[in-house]
């Protein structure tokens, strides 16, 4: 097996590849450009996650193929390349490259049933709920956006006057940072940026993992 490369950033060709794929998301395009995907997209992503693995754990580099069995959109290929380091179900750190550039995140992207109930209990608790508020406030002040699926109504069993009702409406919780086309995404500096971002997201990831262990 060939030696893994050192991460040197995502080349411009990676963004160009996804620009072109959005215009022509077909098997014929993919077959004609799969070597570009392998060398300019997948290989740098593997190098990036390999460099982070000692501190955060091994990543899953997602396959490029869409599951279209139950989708209205039948385009066969994803319009981005993501990688995820999990510490629990749907909980961990994320990095992505796509036509709009690079973005980094962490938190939980899917939640239901017992785990969602456990997370809401921790949000409502007067000891653990304020901790999450502080974590999210620190992330926002540090330049992260707070995202996630939210209920429009009050979750069943909770008072609409609860002091953390905005938190309780959240079904998923993510801290995200968009780097877009910043010049450093094409250099080894991106490794340091992602590492620092994931460190700053660690309190959120850990809070969710601990709150949702059922």
RACOR-V703744 format. One record per residue. N is the residue number from 1. RES is the residue in three letters. BURIAL is # if it has 9 or more other ideal C-beta (glycine too) atoms within 8 Angstrom, else .. D_FIRST is the distance of its C-alpha to the first C-alpha in Angstrom with 2 decimals. Layout:
n=N res=RES burial=BURIAL d_first=D_FIRST
n=N res=RES burial=BURIAL d_first=D_FIRST
This chain:
n=1 res=UNK burial=. d_first=0.00
n=2 res=UNK burial=. d_first=3.80
n=3 res=UNK burial=. d_first=6.52
n=4 res=UNK burial=. d_first=8.79
n=5 res=UNK burial=. d_first=11.98
n=6 res=UNK burial=. d_first=15.41
n=7 res=UNK burial=# d_first=17.81
n=8 res=UNK burial=. d_first=20.38
n=9 res=UNK burial=# d_first=22.23
n=10 res=UNK burial=# d_first=22.29
n=11 res=UNK burial=. d_first=23.20
n=12 res=UNK burial=. d_first=26.44
n=13 res=UNK burial=. d_first=24.59
n=14 res=UNK burial=# d_first=23.39
n=15 res=UNK burial=# d_first=27.06
n=16 res=UNK burial=. d_first=28.12
n=17 res=UNK burial=# d_first=25.70
n=18 res=UNK burial=# d_first=27.44
n=19 res=UNK burial=# d_first=30.80
n=20 res=UNK burial=# d_first=30.30
n=21 res=UNK burial=# d_first=28.96
n=22 res=UNK burial=. d_first=32.13
n=23 res=UNK burial=. d_first=34.18
n=24 res=UNK burial=. d_first=32.33
n=25 res=UNK burial=# d_first=30.54
n=26 res=UNK burial=. d_first=29.98
n=27 res=UNK burial=. d_first=27.39
n=28 res=UNK burial=. d_first=28.28
n=29 res=UNK burial=# d_first=27.56
n=30 res=UNK burial=# d_first=24.22
n=31 res=UNK burial=. d_first=23.12
n=32 res=UNK burial=. d_first=24.25
n=33 res=UNK burial=# d_first=22.47
n=34 res=UNK burial=. d_first=19.32
n=35 res=UNK burial=. d_first=17.27
n=36 res=UNK burial=# d_first=19.42
n=37 res=UNK burial=# d_first=18.76
n=38 res=UNK burial=# d_first=14.96
n=39 res=UNK burial=. d_first=15.14
n=40 res=UNK burial=# d_first=18.49
n=41 res=UNK burial=# d_first=18.79
n=42 res=UNK burial=# d_first=15.82
n=43 res=UNK burial=# d_first=13.47
n=44 res=UNK burial=# d_first=16.49
n=45 res=UNK burial=# d_first=17.44
n=46 res=UNK burial=# d_first=14.21
n=47 res=UNK burial=# d_first=14.62
n=48 res=UNK burial=# d_first=18.26
n=49 res=UNK burial=# d_first=17.96
n=50 res=UNK burial=# d_first=15.41
n=51 res=UNK burial=# d_first=18.07
n=52 res=UNK burial=# d_first=20.77
n=53 res=UNK burial=# d_first=19.31
n=54 res=UNK burial=. d_first=20.81
n=55 res=UNK burial=. d_first=24.24
n=56 res=UNK burial=# d_first=24.27
n=57 res=UNK burial=. d_first=21.68
n=58 res=UNK burial=. d_first=18.59
n=59 res=UNK burial=# d_first=19.12
n=60 res=UNK burial=. d_first=19.12
n=61 res=UNK burial=# d_first=18.05
n=62 res=UNK burial=# d_first=20.42
n=63 res=UNK burial=. d_first=19.89
n=64 res=UNK burial=. d_first=21.70
n=65 res=UNK burial=. d_first=23.97
n=66 res=UNK burial=# d_first=27.51
n=67 res=UNK burial=. d_first=29.30
n=68 res=UNK burial=# d_first=32.36
n=69 res=UNK burial=. d_first=34.07
n=70 res=UNK burial=. d_first=36.85
n=71 res=UNK burial=. d_first=36.63
n=72 res=UNK burial=. d_first=39.21
n=73 res=UNK burial=. d_first=36.66
n=74 res=UNK burial=. d_first=34.63
n=75 res=UNK burial=. d_first=32.29
n=76 res=UNK burial=# d_first=28.85
n=77 res=UNK burial=# d_first=26.60
n=78 res=UNK burial=# d_first=26.85
n=79 res=UNK burial=# d_first=28.26
n=80 res=UNK burial=# d_first=26.10
n=81 res=UNK burial=# d_first=22.71
n=82 res=UNK burial=# d_first=23.26
n=83 res=UNK burial=# d_first=21.53
n=84 res=UNK burial=# d_first=23.43
n=85 res=UNK burial=# d_first=23.52
n=86 res=UNK burial=# d_first=26.03
n=87 res=UNK burial=# d_first=28.51
n=88 res=UNK burial=# d_first=30.59
n=89 res=UNK burial=. d_first=31.16
n=90 res=UNK burial=# d_first=30.72
n=91 res=UNK burial=# d_first=31.21
n=92 res=UNK burial=# d_first=29.02
n=93 res=UNK burial=# d_first=27.59
n=94 res=UNK burial=# d_first=26.52
n=95 res=UNK burial=# d_first=25.30
n=96 res=UNK burial=# d_first=25.46
n=97 res=UNK burial=# d_first=25.23
n=98 res=UNK burial=# d_first=27.47
n=99 res=UNK burial=# d_first=30.05
n=100 res=UNK burial=. d_first=32.38
n=101 res=UNK burial=# d_first=29.85
n=102 res=UNK burial=# d_first=28.42
n=103 res=UNK burial=# d_first=29.97
n=104 res=UNK burial=# d_first=29.41
n=105 res=UNK burial=# d_first=31.05
n=106 res=UNK burial=# d_first=31.54
n=107 res=UNK burial=# d_first=33.84
n=108 res=UNK burial=# d_first=34.25
n=109 res=UNK burial=. d_first=33.90
n=110 res=UNK burial=. d_first=35.31
n=111 res=UNK burial=# d_first=38.08
n=112 res=UNK burial=. d_first=40.65
n=113 res=UNK burial=. d_first=42.82
n=114 res=UNK burial=. d_first=43.03
n=115 res=UNK burial=# d_first=40.54
n=116 res=UNK burial=# d_first=42.48
n=117 res=UNK burial=. d_first=45.70
n=118 res=UNK burial=# d_first=44.34
n=119 res=UNK burial=# d_first=43.21
n=120 res=UNK burial=# d_first=46.67
n=121 res=UNK burial=# d_first=48.36
n=122 res=UNK burial=# d_first=46.50
n=123 res=UNK burial=# d_first=47.41
n=124 res=UNK burial=# d_first=51.04
n=125 res=UNK burial=. d_first=51.25
n=126 res=UNK burial=. d_first=53.20
n=127 res=UNK burial=. d_first=50.87
n=128 res=UNK burial=# d_first=47.41
n=129 res=UNK burial=# d_first=48.33
n=130 res=UNK burial=# d_first=49.44
n=131 res=UNK burial=# d_first=46.22
n=132 res=UNK burial=# d_first=44.25
n=133 res=UNK burial=# d_first=46.77
n=134 res=UNK burial=. d_first=46.22
n=135 res=UNK burial=# d_first=42.43
n=136 res=UNK burial=# d_first=42.68
n=137 res=UNK burial=. d_first=45.35
n=138 res=UNK burial=# d_first=43.24
n=139 res=UNK burial=# d_first=40.33
n=140 res=UNK burial=# d_first=42.74
n=141 res=UNK burial=. d_first=44.26
n=142 res=UNK burial=. d_first=40.81
n=143 res=UNK burial=. d_first=40.19
n=144 res=UNK burial=# d_first=38.46
n=145 res=UNK burial=. d_first=39.85
n=146 res=UNK burial=# d_first=40.56
n=147 res=UNK burial=. d_first=39.74
n=148 res=UNK burial=# d_first=39.79
n=149 res=UNK burial=. d_first=41.71
n=150 res=UNK burial=. d_first=45.37
n=151 res=UNK burial=. d_first=48.35
n=152 res=UNK burial=. d_first=51.35
n=153 res=UNK burial=. d_first=53.64
n=154 res=UNK burial=# d_first=54.10
n=155 res=UNK burial=# d_first=51.88
n=156 res=UNK burial=. d_first=53.96
n=157 res=UNK burial=. d_first=55.60
n=158 res=UNK burial=# d_first=55.54
n=159 res=UNK burial=. d_first=58.41
n=160 res=UNK burial=. d_first=58.16
n=161 res=UNK burial=. d_first=59.68
n=162 res=UNK burial=# d_first=56.91
n=163 res=UNK burial=. d_first=56.05
n=164 res=UNK burial=# d_first=52.34
n=165 res=UNK burial=# d_first=52.84
n=166 res=UNK burial=. d_first=50.45
n=167 res=UNK burial=# d_first=47.65
n=168 res=UNK burial=# d_first=48.74
n=169 res=UNK burial=# d_first=48.38
n=170 res=UNK burial=# d_first=44.64
n=171 res=UNK burial=# d_first=42.46
n=172 res=UNK burial=# d_first=39.20
n=173 res=UNK burial=# d_first=38.80
n=174 res=UNK burial=# d_first=36.32
n=175 res=UNK burial=# d_first=36.28
n=176 res=UNK burial=# d_first=34.78
n=177 res=UNK burial=# d_first=34.45
n=178 res=UNK burial=. d_first=34.10
n=179 res=UNK burial=# d_first=32.68
n=180 res=UNK burial=# d_first=33.03
n=181 res=UNK burial=. d_first=32.70
n=182 res=UNK burial=. d_first=33.19
n=183 res=UNK burial=. d_first=31.86
n=184 res=UNK burial=# d_first=29.73
n=185 res=UNK burial=# d_first=27.40
n=186 res=UNK burial=# d_first=25.88
n=187 res=UNK burial=# d_first=25.32
n=188 res=UNK burial=# d_first=23.69
n=189 res=UNK burial=. d_first=27.08
n=190 res=UNK burial=# d_first=26.16
n=191 res=UNK burial=# d_first=23.96
n=192 res=UNK burial=. d_first=27.14
n=193 res=UNK burial=# d_first=29.20
n=194 res=UNK burial=# d_first=27.10
n=195 res=UNK burial=# d_first=26.94
n=196 res=UNK burial=. d_first=30.72
n=197 res=UNK burial=# d_first=31.42
n=198 res=UNK burial=# d_first=29.57
n=199 res=UNK burial=. d_first=31.50
n=200 res=UNK burial=# d_first=34.70
n=201 res=UNK burial=# d_first=33.89
n=202 res=UNK burial=# d_first=33.24
n=203 res=UNK burial=# d_first=36.96
n=204 res=UNK burial=# d_first=37.04
n=205 res=UNK burial=# d_first=33.92
n=206 res=UNK burial=# d_first=35.30
n=207 res=UNK burial=# d_first=38.79
n=208 res=UNK burial=# d_first=37.65
n=209 res=UNK burial=# d_first=35.46
n=210 res=UNK burial=. d_first=38.42
n=211 res=UNK burial=# d_first=41.00
n=212 res=UNK burial=# d_first=39.29
n=213 res=UNK burial=. d_first=38.37
n=214 res=UNK burial=. d_first=40.60
